[in-house]
């Protein structure tokens, strides 16, 4: 016997016959009730009660069907009503006890009827509401079951949300397309080898991690490198955001997790990528619903699926988050996400490589130096660099240029960091004050060896800033010394000090500088142990509320004396920094005036122009002084 053809995989199931049968039955019952209720009403035109009484008195009524509120009847001869000849009629009757006697007196054949509907119609009206409710409930149940099982139906896949990137449907991404991230590539290359050659690890008894957690700030390329792993291994890649698991219907999230992993196992070897894992993987017991919360049920199902992997399942789960501190401990234990790969912000060399990737299809002018652009974008993520390259291309397009120039990258940097240019113009006196203020920042940065050198100064208002001084470090720094932080305080207070030295009074333009300087001084005292009065103790400073200020606490509790001491030490750091900045600007008054005058005329000064106006700069010390042997070691004897 020939096999019955099966519907193609993934196609939504057709409508079930019981559901259509219910609707057909309801429709037939409704039509029957309408017919029954309208029988006899269309052929009997209504007449007035007075006309009916006149017909009875004149002997023209032959038969009458008397009901409690109406009378239907036949005439012995045709009468004209509204221009039409009728032999039957109906009329509404008031409560008249003399009507039956009058009909009997005139020899009318009388038949009395109750106005209640026929038995079948009454039964239909009683059962019809329940039939409708039960039919709708059965239809919804069947549709929900179909969606839970197959993900089809008119909602377009309510259950299946995982996106599978097929080889022919999307461009293949490999490690060559991911600039930088050398350490992450090295760690993830083992996953690629496992998916390609699982027997290589089994021969030595090694067990490859089945869960890899990518940790890093937003925009650092966590999703891109996960796709690159799938591209290198040439396996299917299932991508879903953790927030897509949780729906308003209870149990849908857990069912969606089961469906995703079942589909991945069918197409193994495969990679399942869960973005923003903290959306569903937060520590349990913190939700409003307790253990019955939908989010926690979804997390429980995810834990169960990852713990249920057999050694023969060639499925690797890669998840990404920028909040590893809020994840449930069960997710991070060995056997689940037991390997953590840090995707950090790119350093200078990596930023240059990323810029090269995003500008390879863009024409660059001869004055563009990607190394210089990378040096000025410290703290930018890969997504930020891609946005910078795109904004530079847009700036060149607005100029109707044929290539992207150095100025386009500067304009793109200002747009991303500072904002769009303001429409309003500064008054001359305000422009002079801003020039003096920004010159103070730049001169202090130039005169202080430990400070980062000034790279660009502008007094063009952008966003919330009336001016800006950009500094760049010769190389990326991971640690900062006390001298470097003191220099940072000097630069922050340089504008405030310049207004005092040159103009004799301060303005509101230093508000942001004072806020940054206060936060830095508080951290130096409370976090970094850079206060002789408080010693090497770390105090926790938290912004509890916008109107309650800061809360300073230790493990042993809160102390008012400690709070007062931290505030006093921070105030002392700021006062000494301000005095030093004023002394430095007084000593370099000529450079300060020259720079302010150039800013008033040119508005923006680049690095070359700053070197011309300020002259050579004293280089910072490169050698770390060793004052004695390291504690715990013995000095070598000659």
N, C-alpha and C positions, 0 to 999 in steps of 0.2 A: 504494500500500500504506500502511495506517495506521501511524503512528509508534508505537513501543512506549512505554508510559508509563514515566517515570523516577521513581525514589524521591525523596521530598522532600529538599532540600538540608539537610545537617547530620544526617540520620538515620543511625544506625549500620547498617553492612552486616549482612545476614543470615548465618547460619552456613553455611560452605562445605560442599559435598557430599562432597569427598574426606575431610574430617575426620570426618563422620558415618559414611562408609563404613568407615573404619578401625575405629571403635568397634563397628559392627555385626559386622564380620568377627571381631574379637577376642571378642565375646560368643558368636557361633556356635561358634568353636573351643573356648571354655571349656565350653559346654554339651555339645559332642560328647565332650570328654575325660571329663567327669563321667559321661556315659551309658556310655561304654566301660569306665570303671573300675568301674562299679557293676553291669555285666551279670552275671547269674548269682549275685549275692550276696544278693539280697533273697528268692529262693524257696528257698534251701538253708539251713535253720537249723543253727547249729553244735551239735555234740555232743562229748562228752568222748572222748578217745582210748581209754580203757578200754572204753567202751560200743561203740565202733567195732570193737575187737578181739573183743568178745563176739559181735557180730553176724556177724563173719567166721567165727568158730569154729562158730557154730550154723547156718551156711549161709544166712543171711538177706540177704547182700550179693550183688547181681546184677551190677553194673558198678562200676568204680572208675577214676577219673582221678587218677593219681599225679603229684604235683608235688614239688619239692624240700622244701617246708615244709608242704604240706597235701595232703589227699585229698578229692576230691569223688566222690560215688557215688550209686547207685540201689539200692533195696531190692526184694527179690522179693515182699515183702508189707509192708503198712503197719505202722509201729511208732508207739508213743506217746512223745513227747518234750515234757516240760513241759506235759502236758495236751493236746497237739495231736498229731493223726495226720499223720505225714510219710512220704513215699516216697523223698525225696532228702535228702541231708545233706552236710555238710562238717565237717572236723576238722583241727586242726593236728597235725602229726606230728613227733616227734623223729627224730634220725638213727638209723633202725632198718633194718639190712641184711636182717633176717629177714622183713620185711613182704611183700616181693614173693613170696618162696617160700611164705609162708602163703596169700596170695591165690591163687597158682597151684594149691596143693594143694587148696583148697576150690572150685576151678572158677569163680572170679570172672573175668569178662571185664576184662582190664587194658588201660588206655590211658595212656601216659606223655606228659606235656606239660611244656614249659619255662615257668616262671612269668613270664618277660619279657612285657611288653605287646605288643600287635600293632604291626606296623610303622607304621601310620598314627598310632597314639597316640604312639609314640616320636618320630616326626618332629614331631608337634605340640608335644610337650614340649620338644624342642630349639629349635624356631623361635619358640615363643610368647614367651619373654623379649625376644628381639630385636625381635619385632613390636611389643611393648608400648613398648619404648624409642623405636623409630623413630616410632611413632604419636604418642606424647606430644611428641616433639621437633618433628614436623611441625605438630602442633596449636598449640604455643606459638609457632612461627615465623610461622604464618599469623595468629594473633591479634595478635602484635606488629606485623606488617606492616599489618594493618587499623587498629590504633590509630595507627600512625605516619602513615598516609595520611589517615584520616578522623576520628581522634579519638573514635571511637565504642566500642562493645563494652561488656561488663559492668562495666568499671572506670569507666565514666561520663566518658570524655574524658580519657585519660591524658596526651594531648599538649596539648589546647587548655585553657590555663589563663587566657588573657587574658579579662577581663570587659569586655564591651561594654555601655556604658550607653546604652540606647535612649532616644529622646525620650519614648516613652509608658511606659517601664518605671521611670524614675527622675525626680524633679523636676529641672527645668532650673535650673542655677546660672549666674548672670551676675555681672558686676563689681559690680553693686549689692548683691549678697549678701556681698561680701568687703569688710569694713571695713578702712580703712587701706591700706597697701601702694600708695601713690600712684605711686612710682617703678616698681614692678614692673608695675602696670597700664599705665603709659605705654609701657614696653618691649614688653610682650606685645600691646598693641593693634595693633602692626604685623603680628604673626602673624595676628590676627583679620582685618585688612584683606587680607592675602595669601590667606587661605582663602576670603574672600568675593569679592575682585576680583583674581585673579592677573594679569589683563592689565594692570592699572594699573602694576605693577612692571616687567613685561616691556617696556612701551612705552619706558621710560627705561633699559633694560639693567640694572636692579637685580636682584640675586639675594637673596632673602629667606633668612635662616638656616634651615637644615633641622633643626638640633638646638639646643635651648635647655636649659641646665643651671640648675636652681633650687638655690641654695646658701643654707642657713640652718639654725639650730638646730631641734631637734625641736619640733613643735607650733606652728610659725609660720604654717601655712596653705599649704604648698607644694602639696599635693594639691588643696586647695580652689580655689586660683587656677588650677591646670591645668584643672580641670573648668569653671571659669568661662570660660576661653579657648574650650573646646569649646562651651559654652552660648552665648557671644556669637557665635561663627561658625556655630552651628547645624549641627554636623557630628558624626559618630560619635566616641566617646571610648573608646579601648581602654586599660584599666588593668591593670597586672601588677606584682608585686614582683620585684625582681631575683633574690631567693632562690628563686622558683618556677621559674626556668629550670633550675637545677641539680638533677639527680636522681642516684640511685645507678646508673642504667643509662648506660653510655657512649654519647654521641651524642644522647641525648634532649634535652639543653639546646639544642644547635645546631639540632635539628629543630624544637623549639618556637619558637625565634627565627624560623626561616624561615616557619613556619606563621603566626605572629603578623603578620609584615610582609606576607605574601601576602594574608592576610585584610584587612589595613588598606588595601592597594592596590586590592583589589576594591571597597571601599566608599569610595574617595577622593572628595572631600577628607575626611581623617580626622586624628585626633590619637592618637598612641601615647604613653602615659604610663608610664614605668618608675620605680617608687618604690624608694628605697634602692639607687641605682645601684652604690654601692661593694660591694654583695653579690656582684656578678659582674664589676665593672669595675676591680678592684684591679690594680695594676701586675703585669705578667706576669713569670715567672721566680722568683717567691717561693713557689710552692706546692710540696708534697711530690712531686707528679707531674711537675714540670718542664713541658716543652712539651706533654706528653700529658695533662696534668691536665684533667679534665672542665670545670672552671671556666674554664680558659684557652681551651679549644676553644669554649665558649659565647661568650666575649668575642671571639674571632676571627670567629665567625659574625656577631655584632652589628656589629663593625667593617665586615665585608664588606657587610652589608645596608645600612648607612648610607652607605657609600662608593658603593654601586651605585644610588643614587637618580638617576633621570633628571630633567631639568628639568621634565618634564611630570607627575611624580609629585606630587600634591598631598597629601603625607603629611608631617606635622611631628612630630618626636620630642621630647617634653619629659621630662626626667629630673630627679629630686630626690635630693639627698644632703646630709648634714651633715659629710661627710669628703672634701672635694675634694682634700686633700693626698695621699690614697692612691690616687687614680685613675690609670689608665694614661695615659701621655702621648699615645698615639694617639687616645684618646677626645676629648682637648681641643684637638686641632689644628683649623685652619680646614677646613671642609667637613663636619665632624661636629658636635660640640657646640661651635660657634664663638661662641655668645652665652651669657654668664653673667649671671644675674639674682640679685642678693642679696636674700633674704627675711629681713630682720633682725627682731629683737625690736621690738615696737611701742613708740612713744613715748607720752607722756601723752595727746595728742589722739587718737591711733589707739586707745589702750586704752579711752578713753571711748566711741569709736564702736563698738568691739567689744563692750563691755559693753551698749551700747544695742541691738545686734543680738541678744544672748543674753538680754536682759530684756524684749524687746518684747512677749512673750506672758506675762509674769509681772507680777502686781500689786505695785507698789512703794508703800511708805508715804511720807508727806510728808517725813520726816526723812532720806530717802535722797538723797544727792548723788553722782551717778555721777562727776562731776569729782573729788570728794574721794576716792572709791574708786579711781579711776584713778591719782591721785597717790600712793596708798599701795601700789600694786602694781607698782612699778618692777621690771623684770626678768621680769615675767610674759609668757608667750607667749599666743597666741590660745587655744590649748587650755587653758592654765592659767586664763585668764579665764572660759572656758566652764565649767570645773569649779568655779570660785569662785561663779559665778551659780547653778549647780545645787546646790552645798552650802548656799548661803544659802537657797534655796527649801526644801531639806530641813530646815534649822534652823527656818524659820518653820512648816513642817508639824508638826514635833515640838511646837511651842508651841501648835498648833491656832489659829494666827493667820490672819487673812484677807488679810494683805498682808506683804510682806517688808520688815523694818525695818532701820535702820542697824546695830543690834546683831547682826542675823543675818549681815550681811556681815563684821562683825568676828569673829564666831564661826567663820565659814567660813574667813577668813584665818588665824586661829590654828590651825584644824584642818589646813589644807594646809601651813602653814609650820612649825608647832611640833609638831603631832600631837594626838591625843586627850587629854582630861584624865586625869590619873592617879587611880587609885582610892584610893591611900594618902594620908593627911593628914600634913602637916609638924608636927613638934613646935613649940611656941611659940618656943623659943630658935632653932630652925632658920628659922622663918618670919621672925623679927626679923632674922636675918643676911641672908636673901634680900632683905628690904625695904631694908636698908642697902646691899646690893650693887647692886640695881637703881636705887636713888636716886642712887648715885654715878655710874652711867652717865648718867642723865637730867640731873643737875645740871651735869656736865661738858659735855654736849651743849648745854645751855641757856646756859652761861657762856662758851662758845668761839664767837666769831662765825663762824669758817670751818667749823664743824661743822654737820651737818644737824640741824635742830631736832627735839626729841623730840615724838612724836605720841601715843604710848600707852605706858603702863608697867603691867605686871601681875606679880603674884607667885603666880598660880595655876599649879601644876605641870602641864606638858603635855609629852608625849613624853619626850625626854631632858633637857628644860630645867626647872629649878625656877622660873624667872621669865624675863621678856623685856622689853626696851626697844626700841620701834619708833621709827625715825627716818624722816622723809621729806624729800626735797629740794624746794625751791620749784619747780624745773624739772629736766628731764632733763639730765644732764651727760655729756659725751663725753670730756673731758679733766679731769685733776685736777692741781692745783698742789702744790708742796711744802708750803705752809701747810695745804691741805686734807688731805693725807695725814698731816701732823703732828697735825692735829685728830682725825683718825680714830684714830691711836694713843692720844691722850689719852682718847677715849671708851672704847676697848677696855680700857684700864687703869683706868678710873674706878671700876669695881666693886672691883678689887683694892685701889686706894688708899683707898676708902671704908671697907673692912673694917679697914685699918690705922689710919685716923684715928679712927673711932668705936669699934671693938671692941678695938683694940690687937693683934690677931693675924689672920692670914689663914686661909683654909680651902681645901678642894678645889674649891669652886664656881667658881673663876676659871680652871679648866683650859682650857676652850674659848676663853675670851678671850685667854689667853696664847698658845695655838696660833695664833689668827688674827693677833695682834699680831706674833708672831715671823715668820710668813710675810710679812706686809706690810713689816716692817723689812728683811728679807732682800731683797725685791724692790726696795725703795727704794735699797738699796746696790748690788745686783748687776745690776738690770735698768734702773733709771731714772736712773742716774748721779747720785744725790743724796748723794754722799759726797765730801768734799774730799780725803780720803786716797787714794781709789781713782781719782777722776776720772771723765770721761765714757767709761766702758768698760762694755760689757754682757757679763756672765758668765752662762753657761747653768747654771741650777740645775734638776736633774732628780731626781725620787724614784726611785732605782734599785731599791731593795728595802726592804721594811718593816723589816728588821733591819740593813741596811747604811747607813741614813740617807741624806743628800743627797750628790750628787756635783756638784762645781762645776768647770766646765771652760771653756776658751776654744778658739779655733781653733788656737792654738799649743800646746795641751796643758794638762795639769793641773799646778798649782803649789800646794804645801803652804803657801807663804807667802801666796799669794792667798786660799786658803781661810781661813787664820787671820785675815787682814786683814778679810775680809767678816764673819766671825763677830764680830770685835772691834768693827767699826763698827756692826753690827746691835745688839749688846749695848749700845753707847753710846747709840744712838737710844732704845732701850727704857728705859734708866736715866734719861735726861733727860726722857722723856715721863712716867715715873712720878713723878719729883720735881716736875714742873710740875703734874701732876694732884693730888698731895698738897697743894701750896701753894694751888691753886684751891679745893679742898674745905675746906681750913682757913679760907680767906677767906670762903667761903659756907657756913659750918657751920650757920647758922640755917636757910637754905633746905634743906640736906641733912636736918636733923632734922625739919623740918616735913613734908617730902615722905615720909620714912620712916614717920612717925606716920600720915599719911593712907593710905599703902599698907597698913599693918597693919589699919586700920579698914575700908577700902573694897576692898582687894585689886586693883582695876583702876582706873586713872585715864586718862581720855581727854584730848584736846588742850585742851578748854575748861577742864577742872579743873586741868591742869598750868599753864596761863597764870594761873589764879587763885592758885595756890599759889606760883609762882615769880616772877610779875611780868613786865614787858616785857623783851624780849630785844634785845641789841645786834645790829643788822643787819650782815651781812658787807659788805665793800667790793665795789662793782659795777664800778668803773672800773679798767682795766688801766693801771698807771703806765708812762709812757714816759720813760725816764731820758736818752735821747739818740737821735740819728739811727740808723736801721737801717744796719748795716754794708753797704757797697757802694753807698750812695745819697748824694746831695749835698743838703745842707740848702738850703731855698729862701731866697733873699735878698729883703729888702724893698726 
